Amino acid sequence: MSEERKEKERLFTVKKWNAVAMWSWDVECDTCAICKVQVMDACLRCQSDNKQEECVVVWGECNHSFHNCCMSLWVVQNNRCPLCQADWVVQRIGR
């Protein structure tokens, strides 16, 4: 086929495109069960103290996730997962 014929057979030509991406934490539930704020956002305490950058997510071996600062306060009173009541053992802390 000639180039001219190929040009005529095309339905459209892409002249410009913009890619859009979005990220999120690798979590089973997207809301911290302790403070009720989405884990992608800073917890209420970090928002009020202007420490949004320091607020990270912590996962337990039960695969439930919470803000690390919320869970740090929780385990002082109760060393169990707030959702499933399994013994709280940190699987990983992420940013």
C-alpha distances in whole Angstrom, upper triangle without the diagonal:
4,7,8,7,7,10,11,11,13,16,18,18,21,23,26,28,31,33,36,38,42,44,47,50,49,52,53,55,54,57,60,63,66,65,62,60,56,56,53,56,59,62,64,67,64,63,67,67,64,63,59,58,60,60,58,57,59,59,61,61,61,58,59,58,60,61,63,65,66,66,69,71,71,72,75,76,74,72,70,67,67,65,66,69,68,70,67,66,63,60,58,58,55,54
4,5,5,6,9,10,11,13,17,18,17,20,22,25,27,31,32,36,38,42,44,48,51,50,53,54,56,55,58,61,64,66,65,63,60,57,56,53,56,59,62,65,67,64,63,66,67,64,63,59,58,60,60,58,58,60,60,62,62,62,59,60,59,61,61,63,66,67,67,69,72,71,72,76,77,75,73,71,68,68,66,67,70,69,71,69,67,64,61,59,59,56,54
4,5,5,6,9,10,11,15,15,14,17,18,22,24,27,29,33,35,39,42,45,48,48,51,52,53,52,55,58,61,64,63,60,57,54,54,50,53,56,59,62,64,61,60,63,64,60,59,56,54,57,57,55,55,58,57,60,60,60,57,58,57,59,59,61,63,64,64,66,69,69,70,73,74,73,71,69,66,66,64,65,68,67,69,66,65,62,59,57,56,53,51
4,5,5,6,9,10,14,14,14,17,18,22,25,28,30,34,37,40,43,46,49,50,52,53,55,53,56,59,62,65,64,61,58,55,55,52,54,57,60,62,65,62,61,64,65,61,61,57,56,59,58,57,57,59,59,62,62,62,59,59,58,60,60,62,64,65,66,68,70,70,71,75,76,74,73,71,67,67,65,66,70,69,71,68,67,64,61,59,58,55,53
4,5,5,6,9,12,14,14,18,19,23,25,29,31,34,37,40,43,46,49,49,52,53,54,53,56,59,62,64,63,61,58,54,55,52,54,57,60,63,65,62,61,64,65,62,61,58,56,59,59,57,57,59,59,61,62,61,58,59,58,60,60,62,65,65,66,68,70,70,71,74,76,74,72,70,66,67,64,65,69,68,70,68,66,64,61,59,58,55,53
4,5,5,6,10,11,12,15,17,20,22,26,27,31,33,37,39,43,46,45,48,49,50,49,52,56,58,61,60,57,55,51,51,48,50,54,57,59,62,59,58,61,62,59,58,54,53,56,55,54,53,55,55,58,58,58,54,55,54,56,56,58,61,61,62,64,67,66,67,71,72,70,68,66,63,63,61,62,65,64,66,64,63,60,57,55,55,51,50
4,6,6,9,9,9,13,14,18,20,24,26,29,32,35,38,42,45,45,48,49,50,48,52,55,57,60,59,56,53,50,50,47,49,52,55,58,60,58,56,59,60,57,56,53,52,54,54,53,52,55,55,58,58,58,54,55,54,55,56,58,60,61,61,64,66,66,67,70,71,70,68,66,63,63,60,62,65,64,66,64,62,60,57,55,54,51,49
4,6,8,10,11,15,16,20,22,26,28,31,34,37,40,43,47,47,49,50,51,50,53,56,59,61,60,57,55,51,52,49,51,54,57,59,62,59,58,61,62,59,58,55,54,57,56,55,54,57,56,59,60,59,56,56,55,57,57,60,62,62,63,65,68,67,69,72,73,71,70,68,64,64,62,63,66,66,68,65,64,62,59,57,56,53,51
4,6,9,11,14,17,20,22,25,27,30,33,36,39,42,45,45,47,48,49,48,51,54,57,59,58,55,53,50,50,47,49,53,56,58,61,58,57,60,61,58,57,54,53,56,55,53,53,55,54,57,57,57,53,54,53,55,56,58,60,61,61,64,66,65,67,70,71,69,68,65,62,62,59,60,64,63,65,63,62,59,57,55,55,51,50
4,6,7,11,13,16,18,21,23,26,29,32,35,38,41,41,44,45,46,44,47,51,53,56,55,52,49,46,46,43,46,49,52,54,57,54,53,56,57,54,54,50,49,52,51,50,49,52,51,54,54,54,50,51,50,52,52,54,57,57,58,60,62,62,63,66,67,66,64,62,58,58,56,57,61,60,62,60,59,56,53,51,51,48,46
4,7,10,13,16,17,20,22,25,28,31,34,37,40,40,42,43,44,42,45,49,51,54,53,50,47,44,45,42,44,47,50,52,55,53,51,54,56,53,52,48,48,51,50,48,48,50,50,53,53,52,49,49,48,50,50,53,55,55,56,59,61,60,62,65,66,64,63,60,57,56,54,55,59,59,61,59,58,55,52,51,50,47,45
4,7,9,12,13,17,19,22,25,28,31,34,38,38,40,41,42,40,43,47,49,52,51,48,45,42,42,39,41,45,48,50,52,50,48,52,53,50,49,46,45,48,47,46,45,48,48,51,52,51,47,48,46,48,48,51,53,53,54,56,58,58,60,63,64,62,61,59,55,55,53,54,58,57,59,57,56,53,51,49,48,44,43
4,6,9,11,15,17,20,23,27,30,33,37,37,40,41,42,40,43,46,49,51,50,47,44,41,41,38,40,43,47,49,51,49,47,50,51,48,47,44,43,46,45,44,44,47,47,50,51,50,47,47,46,47,47,49,51,52,53,55,57,57,59,62,63,61,60,58,54,54,52,54,57,57,58,56,55,52,49,47,46,43,41
4,6,7,11,13,17,20,23,27,30,33,34,37,38,39,37,40,43,46,48,46,44,41,38,38,35,37,40,43,45,48,45,43,47,48,44,44,40,39,42,42,41,41,43,43,47,48,47,43,44,42,44,43,46,48,48,49,52,54,54,55,58,59,58,57,55,51,51,49,51,54,54,55,53,52,49,46,44,43,39,37
4,7,11,14,17,20,24,27,31,34,35,38,40,40,38,41,44,47,49,47,45,42,38,39,35,37,40,43,45,47,45,43,46,47,43,43,40,39,42,42,41,41,44,44,48,49,49,45,45,43,44,44,46,48,49,50,52,54,54,56,59,60,59,58,56,53,52,51,53,56,55,57,54,53,50,47,45,43,40,37
4,7,10,13,17,20,24,27,31,32,35,37,37,35,37,40,43,45,43,41,38,35,35,32,33,36,39,41,44,41,39,42,43,40,39,36,35,38,38,37,38,41,41,45,46,46,42,42,40,41,40,42,44,45,46,48,50,51,52,55,56,55,54,53,49,49,47,49,52,52,53,51,50,46,44,41,40,36,34
4,7,10,13,17,20,24,27,28,31,33,33,31,34,36,40,42,40,38,35,31,32,28,30,33,36,38,40,38,36,39,40,37,36,33,32,35,35,34,34,37,37,41,42,42,38,38,36,37,37,39,41,42,43,45,47,47,49,51,53,52,51,49,46,45,44,46,49,48,50,47,46,43,40,38,37,33,31
4,7,10,13,17,20,24,25,28,30,30,28,31,33,36,38,37,34,31,28,28,25,26,29,32,35,37,34,32,36,36,33,33,29,28,31,31,30,31,34,34,38,39,39,35,35,33,34,33,35,37,38,39,41,43,44,45,48,49,49,47,46,42,42,41,43,46,46,47,44,43,40,37,35,33,30,27
4,7,10,14,17,21,22,25,27,27,25,28,30,34,36,34,32,29,25,25,22,24,27,30,32,35,32,30,34,35,31,31,27,26,29,28,27,28,30,31,34,36,36,32,32,30,31,30,32,34,35,36,38,40,41,42,45,46,45,44,43,39,39,38,40,42,42,43,40,39,36,34,31,30,26,24
4,7,11,14,18,19,22,24,24,21,24,27,30,32,30,28,25,22,22,18,20,23,26,29,31,28,27,31,31,28,28,24,23,26,25,24,24,28,28,32,33,33,29,29,27,27,27,29,31,32,33,35,37,37,39,42,43,42,41,39,36,36,34,36,39,39,40,37,37,33,31,29,27,24,21
4,7,10,14,15,18,20,21,18,21,24,27,29,28,26,23,19,19,15,17,21,24,26,29,26,25,29,29,26,25,22,20,23,22,21,21,24,24,28,29,29,26,25,23,24,24,26,28,29,30,32,34,34,36,38,40,39,37,36,32,32,31,33,36,36,37,34,33,30,28,25,24,20,18
4,7,11,13,15,17,17,15,18,20,23,25,24,22,19,15,15,12,14,17,20,23,25,23,22,26,26,24,22,19,18,20,19,18,18,21,21,25,27,26,22,22,20,21,20,23,25,25,26,28,30,30,32,35,36,35,34,32,29,29,27,30,32,32,33,30,30,27,25,22,21,17,15
4,7,9,12,15,15,12,15,17,21,23,22,20,17,13,12,9,12,15,18,21,23,21,20,24,25,22,20,17,16,18,16,15,14,17,18,21,23,23,19,19,16,17,17,19,22,22,23,25,27,27,29,32,33,32,31,29,26,26,25,27,29,29,30,27,26,23,21,19,17,14,12
4,6,8,11,11,9,12,14,17,19,18,17,14,10,9,6,10,13,15,19,21,19,19,22,23,21,19,16,15,16,14,12,11,14,14,18,20,20,16,15,13,14,14,16,19,19,20,22,24,24,25,28,30,28,27,26,22,22,21,23,26,25,26,23,23,20,18,16,15,12,11
4,6,9,10,8,11,12,15,17,17,16,13,10,7,6,10,12,14,18,19,18,18,22,22,21,18,15,14,15,12,10,8,10,11,14,16,16,13,12,10,11,11,13,16,16,17,19,21,21,22,25,27,25,24,22,19,19,18,20,23,22,23,20,19,16,15,12,11,9,8
4,7,9,9,12,13,16,18,19,17,16,12,10,10,14,16,17,21,22,21,22,25,26,24,22,19,18,18,15,12,10,11,10,13,14,14,10,11,9,12,13,15,18,18,17,20,22,22,22,26,27,25,23,21,18,19,17,19,21,20,21,19,18,15,13,11,11,9,11
4,5,6,9,10,12,15,16,15,14,11,8,10,13,15,16,19,21,20,21,24,25,24,22,19,19,18,15,12,9,10,8,11,12,12,8,7,6,9,11,13,17,16,15,18,20,19,20,23,24,22,21,18,15,15,14,15,18,18,19,16,16,14,12,12,12,11,12
4,7,9,11,12,15,16,15,14,12,11,12,15,17,18,21,23,22,23,26,27,27,24,22,22,21,18,15,12,12,10,11,12,10,7,7,7,10,13,16,19,17,16,20,21,19,20,24,24,22,20,18,14,14,12,13,16,16,18,16,17,15,14,14,15,14,16
4,6,8,9,12,13,11,11,9,9,11,13,15,15,18,20,20,21,23,25,25,23,20,21,20,17,15,12,12,11,12,14,12,9,7,7,9,12,15,17,15,15,19,20,18,19,23,23,21,20,17,13,13,11,13,16,16,19,17,18,16,16,16,16,15,16
4,7,9,12,12,10,9,6,6,7,10,12,12,15,18,17,18,21,22,22,20,17,18,18,15,13,11,12,12,14,17,15,12,10,8,9,11,14,16,15,15,18,20,18,20,23,24,22,22,19,16,15,13,16,19,19,21,19,20,18,17,16,15,14,15
4,6,9,8,6,6,4,5,8,9,11,10,12,15,15,16,18,20,20,19,16,18,18,14,13,11,12,13,15,17,16,13,10,8,8,9,13,14,12,13,17,17,16,18,21,21,20,20,18,14,12,12,15,17,19,20,18,19,18,18,17,16,15,16
4,5,6,5,6,6,6,9,10,10,8,11,13,13,14,17,18,19,17,15,17,16,12,11,9,10,11,13,16,14,13,9,7,5,6,10,11,8,9,13,13,12,15,17,17,16,16,15,12,10,10,13,15,16,18,15,17,15,16,16,14,14,15
4,6,5,8,9,9,13,13,13,11,12,14,16,17,19,20,21,20,18,20,19,15,15,12,12,13,13,16,14,13,9,9,7,9,12,13,9,10,13,13,11,14,16,16,14,15,13,10,7,7,11,12,15,16,14,17,16,17,18,17,17,18
4,6,8,11,11,14,14,13,9,10,12,14,15,16,18,19,18,17,19,18,14,14,12,12,13,14,17,16,15,12,10,7,8,11,10,6,8,11,10,8,11,13,13,12,14,12,10,7,9,13,13,15,16,14,17,16,18,18,17,18,19
4,6,9,10,13,11,10,7,7,9,11,12,13,15,16,16,15,17,16,13,14,13,14,15,17,20,19,18,14,12,9,8,11,10,7,10,12,11,11,14,16,15,16,17,16,14,11,13,16,17,19,20,17,20,19,20,20,18,18,18
4,7,9,12,11,11,8,9,12,14,13,15,17,18,18,16,19,18,14,15,14,15,16,17,21,19,17,14,12,10,10,13,13,10,12,16,15,14,17,19,19,18,19,18,15,12,12,16,18,20,21,19,21,20,21,21,19,19,19
4,6,8,7,8,6,7,11,11,11,13,15,16,15,13,15,15,12,13,12,14,16,18,21,20,18,14,12,9,9,13,13,11,13,16,16,15,18,21,21,20,21,20,17,15,15,19,20,22,23,20,22,20,21,20,18,17,16
4,5,6,8,8,10,13,13,12,15,17,17,16,13,15,15,12,12,10,13,14,17,20,19,16,13,11,9,9,13,14,12,14,17,18,17,20,22,23,22,22,21,17,16,15,19,21,22,23,20,22,19,20,18,16,15,14
4,5,7,7,11,13,12,12,16,17,16,14,11,13,13,9,8,7,10,11,14,17,17,14,11,8,7,6,10,11,11,12,15,16,16,18,21,22,21,20,19,16,15,15,18,20,20,21,18,19,16,16,15,12,11,11
4,7,9,12,14,13,12,16,17,16,14,10,11,12,9,9,8,12,13,17,20,19,16,14,11,10,9,12,14,14,15,18,19,19,21,24,25,24,24,23,19,19,19,21,23,24,24,21,21,19,18,16,14,11,10
4,6,9,11,10,9,13,14,12,11,8,10,11,8,9,10,13,16,19,22,22,19,16,13,11,9,12,13,13,15,17,18,19,21,23,24,24,24,23,21,19,20,23,24,25,26,23,23,20,21,18,15,13,11
4,7,8,6,6,10,10,9,8,5,8,8,5,8,9,13,16,19,22,22,20,17,13,11,8,10,10,10,13,15,15,17,19,21,22,22,23,22,20,19,20,23,24,25,25,22,22,19,20,18,15,13,11
4,6,5,6,9,10,10,9,8,11,10,7,9,10,12,15,18,21,21,19,16,13,9,7,9,8,7,11,12,12,14,16,18,19,19,20,20,18,16,18,21,22,23,23,20,21,19,20,18,15,15,14
4,6,5,6,9,10,10,9,13,12,10,13,14,16,19,21,25,24,22,19,16,13,10,12,10,9,13,14,13,15,18,19,19,20,22,22,20,18,19,23,23,25,25,22,24,22,23,22,19,18,17
4,5,5,6,9,8,9,12,11,9,12,14,16,19,21,25,25,23,20,17,13,10,11,8,8,12,12,11,13,16,17,18,19,21,21,20,18,21,24,24,25,25,22,23,21,23,21,18,18,17
4,5,5,6,5,5,9,8,7,10,13,15,18,21,25,25,23,20,17,13,10,11,8,10,13,13,13,16,18,18,20,22,22,23,21,20,22,25,25,26,26,22,23,21,22,20,17,16,14
4,6,5,6,6,10,10,9,12,15,18,21,23,27,27,25,22,19,15,12,14,12,12,16,17,16,18,21,22,23,24,25,25,24,22,24,27,28,29,29,25,26,24,25,23,19,18,16
4,6,8,9,12,13,12,15,18,20,23,26,30,29,28,25,21,18,15,16,13,14,17,17,16,19,22,22,23,25,26,27,25,23,25,29,29,30,30,27,28,26,28,25,22,21,20
4,5,8,11,11,11,15,17,20,23,26,29,30,28,25,22,18,15,15,12,14,17,16,16,19,21,21,23,25,26,27,26,24,27,30,30,31,30,27,27,25,27,24,21,20,19
4,6,8,9,10,14,17,20,23,26,30,30,28,26,22,19,15,16,14,15,19,18,18,21,23,24,26,27,28,29,27,26,28,31,31,32,31,28,28,26,27,24,21,19,17
4,6,5,7,10,14,16,20,23,27,27,25,23,19,16,13,13,11,13,16,16,16,19,21,21,24,25,25,26,25,24,26,29,29,30,29,25,25,22,24,21,17,16,14
4,6,6,9,12,15,19,22,25,26,23,21,17,15,11,12,11,13,16,16,17,19,22,23,25,25,25,26,24,23,24,27,28,29,28,25,25,22,22,19,16,14,11
4,6,8,12,15,18,21,25,26,23,21,18,16,12,12,12,15,17,17,19,21,22,24,26,27,26,27,25,24,26,28,29,29,28,25,24,21,21,18,14,12,9
4,6,10,12,16,19,22,24,22,20,16,14,10,10,9,12,14,14,16,18,19,20,23,24,23,24,22,22,24,26,27,27,26,22,21,18,19,16,12,11,9
4,7,10,13,16,20,21,19,17,13,10,7,7,7,9,11,12,13,15,17,18,21,21,20,21,19,19,20,23,24,24,23,19,19,16,17,14,11,10,8
4,7,10,13,17,18,15,14,10,9,6,6,8,10,11,12,14,15,16,18,21,20,19,19,17,18,19,21,22,21,21,17,17,13,14,11,7,6,5
4,7,10,13,14,12,10,7,6,5,5,9,10,9,11,14,14,15,18,20,19,17,17,14,15,16,18,19,18,18,14,14,11,11,9,6,5,7
4,7,10,11,10,8,6,6,6,5,9,10,8,10,13,12,12,15,17,16,14,14,12,13,14,15,16,15,15,11,10,7,8,6,4,6,9
4,7,8,6,6,4,7,9,9,12,12,10,12,15,14,13,17,18,16,14,13,10,12,12,13,14,13,13,10,9,6,5,5,6,8,11
4,5,5,6,6,9,11,11,14,13,10,12,15,13,12,16,17,14,11,10,8,11,11,11,11,9,9,6,5,4,5,7,9,12,15
4,5,8,10,12,15,14,17,17,14,15,18,16,15,18,19,16,13,11,10,13,12,11,12,9,9,7,6,6,5,8,11,14,17
4,6,9,12,15,15,18,17,14,16,19,16,15,19,19,16,13,10,8,11,9,8,9,7,9,8,8,9,8,11,14,16,19
4,6,10,13,14,17,16,14,17,19,17,16,20,21,18,15,13,10,12,10,10,12,11,12,10,10,9,8,10,12,13,16
4,7,11,12,15,13,11,14,16,14,14,18,18,16,14,11,8,9,8,8,11,10,12,10,11,10,10,11,12,13,16
4,7,9,12,11,9,12,14,13,14,17,18,16,14,13,9,10,10,11,13,13,14,11,11,10,10,10,9,10,12
4,6,8,7,6,10,11,10,12,15,16,15,14,13,10,9,10,13,14,14,15,12,13,11,12,11,10,11,12
4,6,5,6,9,10,11,12,15,16,16,15,15,13,12,14,16,17,17,17,14,15,12,14,12,9,10,10
4,5,5,6,9,10,11,13,15,15,14,14,13,13,15,17,17,17,16,12,13,10,12,10,8,9,10
4,5,5,7,9,10,11,14,14,14,15,14,14,17,19,19,19,18,14,15,13,15,14,11,12,13
4,5,5,6,9,11,12,12,13,13,12,11,14,16,16,17,16,13,15,13,16,15,13,14,15
4,5,5,6,9,10,10,9,10,9,9,12,14,13,14,13,10,11,10,13,13,11,14,15
4,5,6,7,10,10,10,12,12,12,15,17,16,16,14,11,12,11,14,14,12,14,16
4,6,6,7,9,10,12,12,12,15,17,16,17,15,13,15,14,17,17,15,18,19
4,5,6,6,7,9,9,8,12,14,12,14,12,10,13,13,16,17,16,18,20
4,5,5,4,7,9,9,13,14,12,12,10,8,10,11,15,16,15,18,20
4,6,7,10,12,13,16,17,15,15,13,11,13,14,18,19,18,21,23
4,7,9,11,11,15,16,13,15,13,12,15,16,20,21,20,23,25
4,6,8,9,12,13,9,11,9,9,12,14,18,19,19,22,24
4,7,9,12,12,9,9,6,6,9,11,14,16,17,20,23
4,6,9,8,5,5,4,5,8,11,14,16,17,20,23
4,5,6,5,5,6,5,9,10,12,14,15,18,20
4,6,6,8,10,9,12,13,15,17,17,19,21
4,6,8,11,11,13,14,16,17,18,20,22
4,6,9,10,13,14,15,18,19,21,24
4,6,8,11,14,16,18,19,22,25
4,6,9,12,13,16,18,21,24
4,6,10,12,15,17,20,23
4,7,9,12,13,17,20
4,6,9,11,15,18
4,6,8,11,15
4,7,10,14
4,6,10
4,7
4
